[in-house]
Amino acid sequence: MKGYLSATLPVAFIICASATGASTQSAVTSIQAPPTLATWSTRVMNDLKRGLRVRNDLGARGPSEGLVTVKFNCSENGAPSKIELLKSIG
């Protein structure tokens, strides 16, 4: 029985390969590599900088410097959600 199965499998693959080879249409398959941590970090930081707002009510003092700690979740495409301000100094 094992000899029969091993003999029919290569024949089935040959038939499938020749049937697909007769097709005139060609399919293009592209695979995108997952982003590296560095690429992802850069993209998230750029998105955060783009969303940064400076208060207008600071008057002549202008923008101040400080340190904030935020917590957020990121989706697979890098979109932040559930953003929380945990600590603000300055």
CYANA upper distance limits for C-alpha pairs under 8 A (distance plus 0.5 A):
  1 MET  CA      5 LEU  CA      6.99
  2 LYS  CA      6 SER  CA      6.74
  3 GLY  CA      7 ALA  CA      6.65
  4 TYR  CA      8 THR  CA      6.85
  5 LEU  CA      9 LEU  CA      6.79
  6 SER  CA     10 PRO  CA      7.75
  7 ALA  CA     11 VAL  CA      7.64
  8 THR  CA     12 ALA  CA      6.79
  9 LEU  CA     13 PHE  CA      6.91
 10 PRO  CA     14 ILE  CA      6.74
 11 VAL  CA     15 ILE  CA      6.76
 12 ALA  CA     16 CYS  CA      6.77
 13 PHE  CA     17 ALA  CA      6.53
 14 ILE  CA     18 SER  CA      6.62
 15 ILE  CA     19 ALA  CA      6.63
 16 CYS  CA     20 THR  CA      6.77
 17 ALA  CA     21 GLY  CA      6.59
 18 SER  CA     22 ALA  CA      6.88
 19 ALA  CA     23 SER  CA      7.75
 35 PRO  CA     39 THR  CA      6.49
 35 PRO  CA     40 TRP  CA      6.55
 36 THR  CA     40 TRP  CA      6.62
 37 LEU  CA     41 SER  CA      6.44
 38 ALA  CA     42 THR  CA      6.64
 39 THR  CA     43 ARG  CA      6.73
 40 TRP  CA     44 VAL  CA      6.67
 40 TRP  CA     78 GLY  CA      7.73
 41 SER  CA     45 MET  CA      6.57
 42 THR  CA     46 ASN  CA      6.65
 43 ARG  CA     47 ASP  CA      6.73
 43 ARG  CA     78 GLY  CA      8.24
 44 VAL  CA     48 LEU  CA      6.68
 44 VAL  CA     78 GLY  CA      6.98
 44 VAL  CA     79 ALA  CA      8.40
 45 MET  CA     49 LYS  CA      6.64
 46 ASN  CA     50 ARG  CA      6.65
 47 ASP  CA     51 GLY  CA      6.88
 48 LEU  CA     52 LEU  CA      6.75
 54 VAL  CA     63 PRO  CA      7.11
 55 ARG  CA     63 PRO  CA      7.91
 58 LEU  CA     62 GLY  CA      6.07
 58 LEU  CA     63 PRO  CA      7.22
 64 SER  CA     90 GLY  CA      7.98
 65 GLU  CA     90 GLY  CA      6.73
 66 GLY  CA     88 SER  CA      7.86
 66 GLY  CA     89 ILE  CA      5.96
 66 GLY  CA     90 GLY  CA      4.57
 67 LEU  CA     88 SER  CA      6.42
 67 LEU  CA     89 ILE  CA      5.60
 67 LEU  CA     90 GLY  CA      6.83
 68 VAL  CA     85 LEU  CA      7.85
 68 VAL  CA     86 LEU  CA      8.01
 68 VAL  CA     87 LYS  CA      6.00
 68 VAL  CA     88 SER  CA      4.89
 68 VAL  CA     89 ILE  CA      6.68
 69 THR  CA     85 LEU  CA      6.72
 69 THR  CA     86 LEU  CA      5.84
 69 THR  CA     87 LYS  CA      5.47
 69 THR  CA     88 SER  CA      6.98
 70 VAL  CA     83 ILE  CA      7.46
 70 VAL  CA     84 GLU  CA      6.08
 70 VAL  CA     85 LEU  CA      5.11
 70 VAL  CA     86 LEU  CA      5.84
 70 VAL  CA     87 LYS  CA      7.61
 71 LYS  CA     82 LYS  CA      8.30
 71 LYS  CA     83 ILE  CA      6.24
 71 LYS  CA     84 GLU  CA      5.64
 71 LYS  CA     85 LEU  CA      7.03
 71 LYS  CA     86 LEU  CA      7.23
 72 PHE  CA     80 PRO  CA      6.72
 72 PHE  CA     81 SER  CA      6.37
 72 PHE  CA     82 LYS  CA      5.87
 72 PHE  CA     83 ILE  CA      4.90
 72 PHE  CA     84 GLU  CA      6.84
 73 ASN  CA     80 PRO  CA      6.07
 73 ASN  CA     81 SER  CA      5.75
 73 ASN  CA     82 LYS  CA      6.55
 73 ASN  CA     83 ILE  CA      7.64
 74 CYS  CA     78 GLY  CA      5.75
 74 CYS  CA     79 ALA  CA      5.91
 74 CYS  CA     80 PRO  CA      5.03
 74 CYS  CA     81 SER  CA      6.70
 75 SER  CA     79 ALA  CA      5.86
 75 SER  CA     80 PRO  CA      7.09
 75 SER  CA     81 SER  CA      8.20
